[in-house]
Amino acid sequence: MRSLAAQRCNNHASREAVARCPGCQRFFCRECISDHEGRVICATCLAAMTVVPAKRDSDRLGGITGLFGTMAAILLVWVVFYLFGAVLSAIPTSFHDGTIWNSTRSEKP
């Protein structure tokens, strides 16, 4: 095995290699390597490490579940306000007119 000083960059044959990528085991010059999480790594290996995995069907179901949850919450709020309105409408008209307060004042000694 040749020493690092005798190696040439995998991308630039005229440049001296300064590091060996731990992922692909190839040699690279200063411009072709990056420091990532304390490791010196080539751009190709870095791109392979940071690829976002494709969405799975369970992720899609999460969106549908969220939609149904939102609709259930809106329905619950509507039912609460409907029942609150029903309770208010069940209160006798005399209470709304203020006559209930007049009748309680007249009953005091």
Distance bins in CASP14 RR format, pairs under 12 A and 6 or more apart:
PFRMAT RR
TARGET T0000
AUTHOR 0000-0000-0000
RMODE 2
METHOD distances of the structure
MODEL  1
1 7 0 0 0 0 1 0 0 0 0 0 0
1 20 0 0 0 0 0 1 0 0 0 0 0
1 25 0 0 0 0 0 1 0 0 0 0 0
1 27 0 0 0 0 0 1 0 0 0 0 0
2 8 0 0 0 0 1 0 0 0 0 0 0
2 17 0 0 0 0 0 1 0 0 0 0 0
2 20 0 0 0 0 0 1 0 0 0 0 0
2 27 0 0 0 0 1 0 0 0 0 0 0
3 16 0 0 0 0 0 1 0 0 0 0 0
3 17 0 0 0 0 0 1 0 0 0 0 0
3 20 0 0 0 0 0 1 0 0 0 0 0
3 27 0 0 0 0 0 1 0 0 0 0 0
4 16 0 0 0 0 1 0 0 0 0 0 0
4 17 1 0 0 1 0 0 0 0 0 0 0
4 18 1 0 0 1 0 0 0 0 0 0 0
4 19 1 0 0 1 0 0 0 0 0 0 0
4 20 1 0 0 1 0 0 0 0 0 0 0
4 27 1 0 0 1 0 0 0 0 0 0 0
4 28 0 0 0 0 0 1 0 0 0 0 0
4 29 0 0 0 0 0 1 0 0 0 0 0
5 16 1 0 0 1 0 0 0 0 0 0 0
5 17 0 0 0 0 1 0 0 0 0 0 0
5 18 0 0 0 0 1 0 0 0 0 0 0
5 27 0 0 0 0 0 1 0 0 0 0 0
6 16 0 0 0 0 1 0 0 0 0 0 0
6 17 0 0 0 0 1 0 0 0 0 0 0
6 27 0 0 0 0 1 0 0 0 0 0 0
7 13 0 0 0 0 0 1 0 0 0 0 0
7 15 0 0 0 0 0 1 0 0 0 0 0
7 16 1 0 0 1 0 0 0 0 0 0 0
7 17 1 1 0 0 0 0 0 0 0 0 0
7 18 0 0 0 0 1 0 0 0 0 0 0
7 19 0 0 0 0 1 0 0 0 0 0 0
7 20 1 0 0 1 0 0 0 0 0 0 0
7 21 0 0 0 0 0 1 0 0 0 0 0
7 25 0 0 0 0 0 1 0 0 0 0 0
7 26 0 0 0 0 1 0 0 0 0 0 0
7 27 1 0 1 0 0 0 0 0 0 0 0
7 28 0 0 0 0 1 0 0 0 0 0 0
7 29 0 0 0 0 1 0 0 0 0 0 0
8 14 1 0 0 1 0 0 0 0 0 0 0
8 15 1 0 0 1 0 0 0 0 0 0 0
8 16 1 0 0 1 0 0 0 0 0 0 0
8 17 1 0 1 0 0 0 0 0 0 0 0
8 18 0 0 0 0 0 1 0 0 0 0 0
8 26 0 0 0 0 0 1 0 0 0 0 0
8 27 1 0 0 1 0 0 0 0 0 0 0
8 28 0 0 0 0 1 0 0 0 0 0 0
8 29 0 0 0 0 1 0 0 0 0 0 0
8 32 0 0 0 0 0 1 0 0 0 0 0
9 15 1 0 1 0 0 0 0 0 0 0 0
9 16 1 0 0 1 0 0 0 0 0 0 0
9 17 1 0 1 0 0 0 0 0 0 0 0
9 18 0 0 0 0 1 0 0 0 0 0 0
9 19 0 0 0 0 1 0 0 0 0 0 0
9 20 0 0 0 0 0 1 0 0 0 0 0
9 21 0 0 0 0 0 1 0 0 0 0 0
9 26 0 0 0 0 1 0 0 0 0 0 0
9 27 1 0 0 1 0 0 0 0 0 0 0
9 28 1 0 1 0 0 0 0 0 0 0 0
9 29 1 1 0 0 0 0 0 0 0 0 0
9 30 0 0 0 0 1 0 0 0 0 0 0
9 31 0 0 0 0 1 0 0 0 0 0 0
9 32 1 0 1 0 0 0 0 0 0 0 0
9 33 0 0 0 0 1 0 0 0 0 0 0
9 42 0 0 0 0 0 1 0 0 0 0 0
10 17 1 0 0 1 0 0 0 0 0 0 0
10 18 0 0 0 0 0 1 0 0 0 0 0
10 19 0 0 0 0 0 1 0 0 0 0 0
10 20 0 0 0 0 1 0 0 0 0 0 0
10 21 0 0 0 0 1 0 0 0 0 0 0
10 24 0 0 0 0 1 0 0 0 0 0 0
10 25 0 0 0 0 0 1 0 0 0 0 0
10 26 1 0 1 0 0 0 0 0 0 0 0
10 27 1 0 1 0 0 0 0 0 0 0 0
10 28 1 0 1 0 0 0 0 0 0 0 0
10 29 0 0 0 0 1 0 0 0 0 0 0
10 31 0 0 0 0 0 1 0 0 0 0 0
10 32 1 0 0 1 0 0 0 0 0 0 0
10 33 0 0 0 0 0 1 0 0 0 0 0
10 42 1 0 0 1 0 0 0 0 0 0 0
10 43 0 0 0 0 0 1 0 0 0 0 0
10 44 0 0 0 0 1 0 0 0 0 0 0
10 45 0 0 0 0 0 1 0 0 0 0 0
11 17 0 0 0 0 0 1 0 0 0 0 0
11 21 0 0 0 0 0 1 0 0 0 0 0
11 24 0 0 0 0 0 1 0 0 0 0 0
11 26 0 0 0 0 1 0 0 0 0 0 0
11 27 0 0 0 0 1 0 0 0 0 0 0
11 28 1 0 0 1 0 0 0 0 0 0 0
11 29 1 0 0 1 0 0 0 0 0 0 0
11 30 0 0 0 0 0 1 0 0 0 0 0
11 31 0 0 0 0 1 0 0 0 0 0 0
11 32 1 0 1 0 0 0 0 0 0 0 0
11 33 0 0 0 0 0 1 0 0 0 0 0
11 42 0 0 0 0 1 0 0 0 0 0 0
11 43 0 0 0 0 1 0 0 0 0 0 0
11 44 0 0 0 0 1 0 0 0 0 0 0
12 18 0 0 0 0 0 1 0 0 0 0 0
12 27 0 0 0 0 0 1 0 0 0 0 0
12 28 0 0 0 0 1 0 0 0 0 0 0
12 29 1 0 1 0 0 0 0 0 0 0 0
12 30 0 0 0 0 0 1 0 0 0 0 0
12 31 1 0 0 1 0 0 0 0 0 0 0
12 32 1 0 0 1 0 0 0 0 0 0 0
12 33 0 0 0 0 0 1 0 0 0 0 0
13 27 0 0 0 0 0 1 0 0 0 0 0
13 28 0 0 0 0 0 1 0 0 0 0 0
13 29 0 0 0 0 0 1 0 0 0 0 0
13 32 0 0 0 0 0 1 0 0 0 0 0
14 29 0 0 0 0 1 0 0 0 0 0 0
15 27 0 0 0 0 1 0 0 0 0 0 0
15 28 0 0 0 0 1 0 0 0 0 0 0
15 29 1 0 1 0 0 0 0 0 0 0 0
15 30 0 0 0 0 1 0 0 0 0 0 0
15 31 1 0 0 1 0 0 0 0 0 0 0
15 32 0 0 0 0 1 0 0 0 0 0 0
15 33 0 0 0 0 0 1 0 0 0 0 0
16 27 0 0 0 0 1 0 0 0 0 0 0
16 28 0 0 0 0 0 1 0 0 0 0 0
16 29 1 0 0 1 0 0 0 0 0 0 0
16 30 0 0 0 0 1 0 0 0 0 0 0
16 31 0 0 0 0 0 1 0 0 0 0 0
16 32 0 0 0 0 0 1 0 0 0 0 0
17 25 0 0 0 0 0 1 0 0 0 0 0
17 26 0 0 0 0 1 0 0 0 0 0 0
17 27 1 1 0 0 0 0 0 0 0 0 0
17 28 1 0 0 1 0 0 0 0 0 0 0
17 29 1 0 0 1 0 0 0 0 0 0 0
17 30 0 0 0 0 1 0 0 0 0 0 0
17 31 0 0 0 0 0 1 0 0 0 0 0
17 32 0 0 0 0 1 0 0 0 0 0 0
17 33 0 0 0 0 1 0 0 0 0 0 0
17 40 0 0 0 0 0 1 0 0 0 0 0
17 42 0 0 0 0 0 1 0 0 0 0 0
18 27 0 0 0 0 1 0 0 0 0 0 0
18 28 1 0 0 1 0 0 0 0 0 0 0
18 29 1 0 1 0 0 0 0 0 0 0 0
18 30 1 0 1 0 0 0 0 0 0 0 0
18 31 0 0 0 0 1 0 0 0 0 0 0
18 32 0 0 0 0 1 0 0 0 0 0 0
18 33 1 0 0 1 0 0 0 0 0 0 0
18 40 0 0 0 0 1 0 0 0 0 0 0
18 42 0 0 0 0 0 1 0 0 0 0 0
19 25 0 0 0 0 0 1 0 0 0 0 0
19 26 0 0 0 0 1 0 0 0 0 0 0
19 27 1 0 0 1 0 0 0 0 0 0 0
19 28 1 0 1 0 0 0 0 0 0 0 0
19 29 0 0 0 0 1 0 0 0 0 0 0
19 30 0 0 0 0 1 0 0 0 0 0 0
19 31 0 0 0 0 0 1 0 0 0 0 0
19 32 0 0 0 0 1 0 0 0 0 0 0
19 33 1 0 1 0 0 0 0 0 0 0 0
19 34 0 0 0 0 0 1 0 0 0 0 0
19 35 0 0 0 0 1 0 0 0 0 0 0
19 39 0 0 0 0 1 0 0 0 0 0 0
19 40 1 0 1 0 0 0 0 0 0 0 0
19 41 0 0 0 0 1 0 0 0 0 0 0
19 42 0 0 0 0 1 0 0 0 0 0 0
19 45 0 0 0 0 0 1 0 0 0 0 0
20 26 1 0 0 1 0 0 0 0 0 0 0
20 27 1 0 1 0 0 0 0 0 0 0 0
20 28 1 0 0 1 0 0 0 0 0 0 0
20 29 0 0 0 0 0 1 0 0 0 0 0
20 32 0 0 0 0 0 1 0 0 0 0 0
20 33 0 0 0 0 1 0 0 0 0 0 0
20 39 0 0 0 0 0 1 0 0 0 0 0
20 40 0 0 0 0 1 0 0 0 0 0 0
20 41 0 0 0 0 0 1 0 0 0 0 0
20 42 0 0 0 0 1 0 0 0 0 0 0
20 45 0 0 0 0 0 1 0 0 0 0 0
21 27 1 0 0 1 0 0 0 0 0 0 0
21 28 1 0 0 1 0 0 0 0 0 0 0
21 29 0 0 0 0 0 1 0 0 0 0 0
21 32 0 0 0 0 1 0 0 0 0 0 0
21 33 1 0 0 1 0 0 0 0 0 0 0
21 34 0 0 0 0 1 0 0 0 0 0 0
21 36 0 0 0 0 0 1 0 0 0 0 0
21 39 0 0 0 0 1 0 0 0 0 0 0
21 40 1 0 0 1 0 0 0 0 0 0 0
21 41 1 0 1 0 0 0 0 0 0 0 0
21 42 1 0 1 0 0 0 0 0 0 0 0
21 43 0 0 0 0 1 0 0 0 0 0 0
21 44 0 0 0 0 1 0 0 0 0 0 0
21 45 1 0 1 0 0 0 0 0 0 0 0
21 46 0 0 0 0 1 0 0 0 0 0 0
21 48 0 0 0 0 0 1 0 0 0 0 0
21 49 0 0 0 0 0 1 0 0 0 0 0
22 28 0 0 0 0 0 1 0 0 0 0 0
22 33 0 0 0 0 0 1 0 0 0 0 0
22 36 0 0 0 0 0 1 0 0 0 0 0
22 37 0 0 0 0 0 1 0 0 0 0 0
22 38 0 0 0 0 0 1 0 0 0 0 0
22 39 1 0 0 1 0 0 0 0 0 0 0
22 40 1 0 0 1 0 0 0 0 0 0 0
22 41 1 0 0 1 0 0 0 0 0 0 0
22 42 0 0 0 0 1 0 0 0 0 0 0
22 45 1 0 0 1 0 0 0 0 0 0 0
22 46 0 0 0 0 0 1 0 0 0 0 0
22 49 0 0 0 0 0 1 0 0 0 0 0
23 33 0 0 0 0 0 1 0 0 0 0 0
23 36 0 0 0 0 0 1 0 0 0 0 0
23 39 0 0 0 0 1 0 0 0 0 0 0
23 40 0 0 0 0 0 1 0 0 0 0 0
23 41 1 0 0 1 0 0 0 0 0 0 0
23 42 1 0 0 1 0 0 0 0 0 0 0
23 43 0 0 0 0 0 1 0 0 0 0 0
23 44 0 0 0 0 1 0 0 0 0 0 0
23 45 1 0 1 0 0 0 0 0 0 0 0
23 46 0 0 0 0 1 0 0 0 0 0 0
23 48 0 0 0 0 1 0 0 0 0 0 0
23 49 0 0 0 0 1 0 0 0 0 0 0
24 32 0 0 0 0 0 1 0 0 0 0 0
24 33 0 0 0 0 0 1 0 0 0 0 0
24 41 0 0 0 0 1 0 0 0 0 0 0
24 42 1 0 0 1 0 0 0 0 0 0 0
24 43 0 0 0 0 0 1 0 0 0 0 0
24 44 1 0 0 1 0 0 0 0 0 0 0
24 45 1 0 1 0 0 0 0 0 0 0 0
24 46 0 0 0 0 0 1 0 0 0 0 0
24 47 0 0 0 0 0 1 0 0 0 0 0
24 48 0 0 0 0 1 0 0 0 0 0 0
24 49 0 0 0 0 0 1 0 0 0 0 0
25 41 0 0 0 0 0 1 0 0 0 0 0
25 42 0 0 0 0 0 1 0 0 0 0 0
25 45 0 0 0 0 1 0 0 0 0 0 0
26 32 0 0 0 0 1 0 0 0 0 0 0
26 33 0 0 0 0 0 1 0 0 0 0 0
26 41 0 0 0 0 0 1 0 0 0 0 0
26 42 1 0 0 1 0 0 0 0 0 0 0
26 43 0 0 0 0 0 1 0 0 0 0 0
26 44 0 0 0 0 1 0 0 0 0 0 0
26 45 0 0 0 0 1 0 0 0 0 0 0
27 33 0 0 0 0 1 0 0 0 0 0 0
27 40 0 0 0 0 0 1 0 0 0 0 0
27 42 0 0 0 0 1 0 0 0 0 0 0
28 34 0 0 0 0 1 0 0 0 0 0 0
28 40 0 0 0 0 1 0 0 0 0 0 0
28 41 0 0 0 0 1 0 0 0 0 0 0
28 42 1 0 1 0 0 0 0 0 0 0 0
28 43 0 0 0 0 1 0 0 0 0 0 0
28 44 0 0 0 0 1 0 0 0 0 0 0
28 45 0 0 0 0 0 1 0 0 0 0 0
28 46 0 0 0 0 0 1 0 0 0 0 0
29 40 0 0 0 0 0 1 0 0 0 0 0
29 42 0 0 0 0 0 1 0 0 0 0 0
29 43 0 0 0 0 0 1 0 0 0 0 0
30 40 0 0 0 0 1 0 0 0 0 0 0
30 42 0 0 0 0 0 1 0 0 0 0 0
31 42 0 0 0 0 0 1 0 0 0 0 0
31 43 0 0 0 0 1 0 0 0 0 0 0
32 40 0 0 0 0 0 1 0 0 0 0 0
32 41 0 0 0 0 0 1 0 0 0 0 0
32 42 1 0 0 1 0 0 0 0 0 0 0
32 43 1 0 0 1 0 0 0 0 0 0 0
32 44 0 0 0 0 1 0 0 0 0 0 0
32 45 0 0 0 0 0 1 0 0 0 0 0
32 46 0 0 0 0 0 1 0 0 0 0 0
33 39 0 0 0 0 1 0 0 0 0 0 0
33 40 1 0 1 0 0 0 0 0 0 0 0
33 41 1 0 0 1 0 0 0 0 0 0 0
33 42 1 0 1 0 0 0 0 0 0 0 0
33 43 1 0 0 1 0 0 0 0 0 0 0
33 44 0 0 0 0 0 1 0 0 0 0 0
33 45 0 0 0 0 1 0 0 0 0 0 0
33 46 0 0 0 0 1 0 0 0 0 0 0
34 40 1 0 0 1 0 0 0 0 0 0 0
34 41 1 0 1 0 0 0 0 0 0 0 0
34 42 1 0 0 1 0 0 0 0 0 0 0
34 43 1 0 0 1 0 0 0 0 0 0 0
34 44 0 0 0 0 0 1 0 0 0 0 0
34 45 0 0 0 0 1 0 0 0 0 0 0
34 46 1 0 1 0 0 0 0 0 0 0 0
34 47 0 0 0 0 0 1 0 0 0 0 0
34 49 0 0 0 0 0 1 0 0 0 0 0
34 50 0 0 0 0 0 1 0 0 0 0 0
35 41 1 0 0 1 0 0 0 0 0 0 0
35 42 0 0 0 0 0 1 0 0 0 0 0
35 46 0 0 0 0 1 0 0 0 0 0 0
36 42 0 0 0 0 1 0 0 0 0 0 0
36 43 0 0 0 0 0 1 0 0 0 0 0
36 45 0 0 0 0 1 0 0 0 0 0 0
36 46 1 0 1 0 0 0 0 0 0 0 0
36 47 0 0 0 0 0 1 0 0 0 0 0
36 48 0 0 0 0 0 1 0 0 0 0 0
36 49 1 0 0 1 0 0 0 0 0 0 0
36 50 0 0 0 0 1 0 0 0 0 0 0
37 46 0 0 0 0 1 0 0 0 0 0 0
37 49 0 0 0 0 1 0 0 0 0 0 0
37 50 0 0 0 0 0 1 0 0 0 0 0
39 45 0 0 0 0 1 0 0 0 0 0 0
39 46 0 0 0 0 1 0 0 0 0 0 0
39 49 0 0 0 0 1 0 0 0 0 0 0
40 46 0 0 0 0 0 1 0 0 0 0 0
41 47 0 0 0 0 1 0 0 0 0 0 0
41 48 0 0 0 0 1 0 0 0 0 0 0
41 49 1 0 0 1 0 0 0 0 0 0 0
41 50 0 0 0 0 0 1 0 0 0 0 0
42 48 0 0 0 0 1 0 0 0 0 0 0
42 49 0 0 0 0 0 1 0 0 0 0 0
43 49 0 0 0 0 0 1 0 0 0 0 0
43 50 0 0 0 0 0 1 0 0 0 0 0
44 50 0 0 0 0 0 1 0 0 0 0 0
44 51 0 0 0 0 0 1 0 0 0 0 0
45 51 0 0 0 0 0 1 0 0 0 0 0
52 59 0 0 0 0 0 1 0 0 0 0 0
53 59 0 0 0 0 1 0 0 0 0 0 0
54 60 0 0 0 0 0 1 0 0 0 0 0
55 61 0 0 0 0 0 1 0 0 0 0 0
55 62 0 0 0 0 0 1 0 0 0 0 0
55 63 0 0 0 0 0 1 0 0 0 0 0
56 62 0 0 0 0 0 1 0 0 0 0 0
57 63 0 0 0 0 0 1 0 0 0 0 0
57 64 0 0 0 0 0 1 0 0 0 0 0
58 64 0 0 0 0 0 1 0 0 0 0 0
58 65 0 0 0 0 1 0 0 0 0 0 0
59 65 0 0 0 0 0 1 0 0 0 0 0
59 66 0 0 0 0 0 1 0 0 0 0 0
60 66 0 0 0 0 0 1 0 0 0 0 0
60 67 0 0 0 0 0 1 0 0 0 0 0
61 67 0 0 0 0 0 1 0 0 0 0 0
61 68 0 0 0 0 0 1 0 0 0 0 0
62 68 0 0 0 0 1 0 0 0 0 0 0
62 69 0 0 0 0 0 1 0 0 0 0 0
62 70 0 0 0 0 0 1 0 0 0 0 0
63 69 0 0 0 0 1 0 0 0 0 0 0
63 70 0 0 0 0 1 0 0 0 0 0 0
64 70 0 0 0 0 0 1 0 0 0 0 0
64 71 0 0 0 0 0 1 0 0 0 0 0
65 71 0 0 0 0 0 1 0 0 0 0 0
65 72 0 0 0 0 0 1 0 0 0 0 0
66 72 0 0 0 0 1 0 0 0 0 0 0
66 73 0 0 0 0 1 0 0 0 0 0 0
67 73 0 0 0 0 0 1 0 0 0 0 0
67 74 0 0 0 0 0 1 0 0 0 0 0
68 74 0 0 0 0 0 1 0 0 0 0 0
68 75 0 0 0 0 0 1 0 0 0 0 0
69 75 0 0 0 0 1 0 0 0 0 0 0
69 76 0 0 0 0 1 0 0 0 0 0 0
70 76 0 0 0 0 0 1 0 0 0 0 0
70 77 0 0 0 0 0 1 0 0 0 0 0
71 77 0 0 0 0 0 1 0 0 0 0 0
71 78 0 0 0 0 0 1 0 0 0 0 0
72 78 0 0 0 0 0 1 0 0 0 0 0
72 79 0 0 0 0 0 1 0 0 0 0 0
73 79 0 0 0 0 0 1 0 0 0 0 0
73 80 0 0 0 0 0 1 0 0 0 0 0
74 80 0 0 0 0 0 1 0 0 0 0 0
74 81 0 0 0 0 0 1 0 0 0 0 0
75 81 0 0 0 0 0 1 0 0 0 0 0
75 82 0 0 0 0 0 1 0 0 0 0 0
76 82 0 0 0 0 0 1 0 0 0 0 0
76 83 0 0 0 0 0 1 0 0 0 0 0
77 83 0 0 0 0 0 1 0 0 0 0 0
77 84 0 0 0 0 0 1 0 0 0 0 0
78 84 0 0 0 0 0 1 0 0 0 0 0
78 85 0 0 0 0 0 1 0 0 0 0 0
79 85 0 0 0 0 0 1 0 0 0 0 0
79 86 0 0 0 0 0 1 0 0 0 0 0
80 86 0 0 0 0 0 1 0 0 0 0 0
80 87 0 0 0 0 0 1 0 0 0 0 0
81 87 0 0 0 0 0 1 0 0 0 0 0
81 88 0 0 0 0 0 1 0 0 0 0 0
82 88 0 0 0 0 0 1 0 0 0 0 0
82 89 0 0 0 0 0 1 0 0 0 0 0
83 89 0 0 0 0 0 1 0 0 0 0 0
83 90 0 0 0 0 0 1 0 0 0 0 0
84 90 0 0 0 0 0 1 0 0 0 0 0
84 91 0 0 0 0 0 1 0 0 0 0 0
85 91 0 0 0 0 1 0 0 0 0 0 0
88 95 0 0 0 0 0 1 0 0 0 0 0
88 96 0 0 0 0 1 0 0 0 0 0 0
89 95 0 0 0 0 0 1 0 0 0 0 0
89 96 0 0 0 0 1 0 0 0 0 0 0
90 96 0 0 0 0 0 1 0 0 0 0 0
91 97 0 0 0 0 0 1 0 0 0 0 0
91 98 0 0 0 0 0 1 0 0 0 0 0
91 100 0 0 0 0 1 0 0 0 0 0 0
92 98 0 0 0 0 0 1 0 0 0 0 0
92 99 0 0 0 0 1 0 0 0 0 0 0
92 100 1 0 0 1 0 0 0 0 0 0 0
92 103 0 0 0 0 0 1 0 0 0 0 0
93 99 0 0 0 0 1 0 0 0 0 0 0
93 100 0 0 0 0 0 1 0 0 0 0 0
94 100 1 0 1 0 0 0 0 0 0 0 0
94 101 0 0 0 0 1 0 0 0 0 0 0
94 102 0 0 0 0 1 0 0 0 0 0 0
94 103 0 0 0 0 1 0 0 0 0 0 0
94 104 0 0 0 0 0 1 0 0 0 0 0
95 101 0 0 0 0 1 0 0 0 0 0 0
95 102 0 0 0 0 0 1 0 0 0 0 0
95 103 0 0 0 0 0 1 0 0 0 0 0
95 104 0 0 0 0 0 1 0 0 0 0 0
97 103 0 0 0 0 0 1 0 0 0 0 0
98 104 0 0 0 0 0 1 0 0 0 0 0
98 105 0 0 0 0 0 1 0 0 0 0 0
99 105 0 0 0 0 0 1 0 0 0 0 0
99 106 0 0 0 0 0 1 0 0 0 0 0
100 106 0 0 0 0 0 1 0 0 0 0 0
100 107 0 0 0 0 0 1 0 0 0 0 0
101 107 0 0 0 0 0 1 0 0 0 0 0
101 108 0 0 0 0 0 1 0 0 0 0 0
102 108 0 0 0 0 0 1 0 0 0 0 0
END
